[in-house]
Amino acid sequence: LKLPVEYFNPFLCCKILPTVDRERLSQVGHMFSEAIGLGLRYATQCPVELSLIPANIRRQQNFDKKKPYMVLGFIIVLLMLLVIEFGLELRHRNYEKGNKDLKNIIDRNKPTLESIEAAQSTANDNNGKMEVIANLLLQQSKWPAILNEIYRLKPDNLWITSIKPIIGPVKAVEIKSAAGISEEDSMFGGGDMFGGDLGGDLGGGGGGDTAGTVTQIGGLEIEGCCVQVDEHNAIFTLGPIGTFPFQVDKPLPQPEGGDSENKEGASKATPQEIANKLVAEQMNKAGSPAAAFEAALRMSQLFDSTPNMTLIKNYSMSGTVQNLTTFKMQLKFSMPVDYLQFKGAAIKSR
């Protein structure tokens, strides 16, 4: 090609120390191009780089570079598993040691624990007995309240001759007459106040099969007489409504529609005074002392207000005494009264 040819001198792009023989180096300088290229590669960034290494060899090289990290990760995972295993083993040992210590403590204190359990069982039994006794005392406290309520609502010209308990649930009475009084073939069976069933059952002497069991009294059967001079002759003096030593579900009577005749006076009156006023109004409307007594009992918190549960069962004029009427009345409690029947000569004598 008749072109000038010269050997490639790679040392033109680098500095040469003065101690190097430049004349001799010029004769063999073209043989150092690879060495100069490799040196410059690590000294500066090459703008154009060609790699003739096959892909499989490059992958192997990259994998070899990652091997230390993989080995380190494996070692870390192994250390973590060893730490977890050591922690679990340590916890298991502590758990076993705690169980063993607890068992030793329980074994040493077993007699004390048994005595505590026995005392607790005895205390529970005593608490149960005390609850039964407290309940019986509460039921016993109902009777004075019931009798006081009956006496409080009783008209002055009405006398009670007999009070008998109704054992079990009170049965509804069919009302046949227009006056709201049931018709019965027999009149009073006689007997003293709290005689008959009440004296026998509560005394505990007759109850064979039911002795020692709790029975409920659903209501009372009252017999009595009253004096009626004219059509409206219910003479009464209502005492204040007292508080009961037990829970009563039936509320006090309220005016119809929530209004009262005298709003200024009603705002100052207590609920008991308002209820007493309503009871007095109903008693004034009654046509006889017995009817007034019936109306008052229906409005009481202690007795049911259902007409066929709390009512006069029989009412008649005396054939021998003028203006004297006799009546028989059934009362249903708004809450039943429990009592305990006992069995034994000692209880009966008491």
C-alpha positions, 0 to 999 in steps of 0.5 A, spaced: 500 500 500 506 504 500 504 507 506 508 509 512 509 503 517 511 504 524 511 500 531 506 502 536 509 505 542 504 504 548 509 508 552 507 515 549 501 515 554 505 514 561 511 517 564 517 513 564 522 513 570 529 516 568 533 510 570 530 506 564 534 505 558 529 509 553 533 506 546 533 499 548 526 500 550 524 503 543 526 497 540 521 492 544 516 497 546 511 495 541 511 488 545 508 491 552 501 494 549 498 488 553 501 490 560 500 498 559 493 496 557 492 492 563 496 497 568 491 503 565 485 499 566 486 499 574 489 506 574 483 509 570 476 508 567 476 505 560 471 509 555 471 502 551 471 495 554 471 489 550 470 482 554 472 476 550 470 472 556 464 466 555 458 467 558 458 461 562 465 463 565 463 470 567 457 466 570 462 462 574 466 468 576 460 472 578 458 466 582 465 465 585 464 472 587 457 471 591 460 465 595 463 468 601 456 472 602 452 465 601 457 462 606 456 468 611 449 467 610 448 460 611 453 461 618 448 466 620 442 462 619 445 456 623 447 461 628 440 463 629 438 456 629 443 454 634 441 460 639 433 459 638 435 451 640 439 454 646 433 458 648 428 453 647 432 448 651 433 453 657 426 455 657 424 448 658 429 447 663 427 453 667 420 450 666 421 443 669 425 446 674 419 451 676 414 445 676 419 441 680 420 447 685 412 448 685 411 440 686 416 440 692 412 446 695 405 443 694 408 437 697 411 440 703 404 444 704 399 439 702 397 438 709 396 446 710 392 446 703 387 440 705 386 444 712 384 450 708 380 446 703 376 443 709 375 450 712 373 453 705 368 447 705 365 448 712 365 456 710 361 455 704 356 450 708 355 455 713 354 461 708 349 456 705 345 455 711 346 463 713 343 464 706 337 459 708 336 462 715 337 469 712 331 468 707 327 465 712 328 471 717 326 475 711 320 471 709 318 472 717 319 479 716 313 479 711 308 477 716 308 483 720 308 488 714 302 484 711 298 484 717 300 492 718 298 493 711 291 489 712 290 493 719 292 500 716 287 499 710 281 496 714 275 501 715 274 503 722 267 499 722 269 493 719 272 487 724 276 481 722 274 474 725 279 469 721 285 470 717 287 463 713 293 462 709 292 459 702 297 454 701 300 454 694 298 458 688 291 462 688 286 460 684 281 465 680 274 466 682 269 466 677 264 472 678 257 471 677 253 477 681 253 484 678 256 486 685 262 483 683 261 478 688 262 470 687 256 465 689 258 460 694 254 454 697 257 455 704 258 461 708 264 461 713 267 455 716 268 459 723 275 459 726 279 463 730 284 468 727 290 465 724 287 458 726 286 452 721 291 451 716 295 457 718 296 454 725 297 447 723 301 448 717 306 453 720 306 449 727 309 443 723 305 438 727 301 435 721 305 435 715 308 428 714 310 428 707 311 435 706 315 436 713 322 439 712 320 443 705 319 450 703 312 451 701 309 458 698 303 461 701 300 465 695 295 469 699 290 469 704 282 468 706 279 473 710 272 473 714 269 478 718 263 483 719 262 490 718 256 495 720 253 499 715 248 504 717 246 507 710 248 506 703 255 510 704 258 508 710 265 506 710 269 510 716 276 509 715 283 513 717 288 511 713 295 511 716 301 513 712 304 508 707 311 505 711 317 502 707 317 494 707 324 490 709 323 486 703 323 488 695 316 489 692 315 489 685 308 492 685 309 500 684 305 505 688 298 507 685 299 513 680 293 518 678 290 516 671 294 520 665 299 522 670 295 528 672 293 530 679 287 534 681 291 539 685 298 540 681 301 545 686 299 541 692 301 534 688 308 537 686 310 538 694 306 531 696 310 525 696 309 519 692 306 515 698 301 521 700 299 521 693 298 514 693 294 514 700 289 520 697 288 515 691 286 509 696 282 514 700 278 516 693 276 509 692 274 507 699 269 513 699 266 511 692 265 504 695 258 502 697 260 498 704 265 498 708 267 491 705 267 494 698 271 499 701 276 494 704 276 490 697 278 497 693 283 499 698 287 492 698 287 492 691 291 498 690 296 496 696 303 494 693 302 487 697 296 484 694 294 483 687 289 488 683 286 483 679 279 483 680 278 475 680 284 474 685 283 479 690 275 480 691 269 479 696 267 471 695 261 472 699 257 477 702 250 477 706 246 481 711 245 478 718 238 475 720 239 477 727 243 483 728 240 489 724 245 493 719 250 487 720 253 484 714 258 478 714 263 477 708 268 472 706 274 475 702 280 472 698 287 476 697 292 474 693 299 476 694 303 480 689 309 476 691 308 469 694 311 468 701 315 462 703 315 458 709 319 452 712 315 446 714 318 442 720 317 435 723 318 433 730 315 433 737 320 439 739 318 443 733 310 442 734 311 443 742 314 450 740 
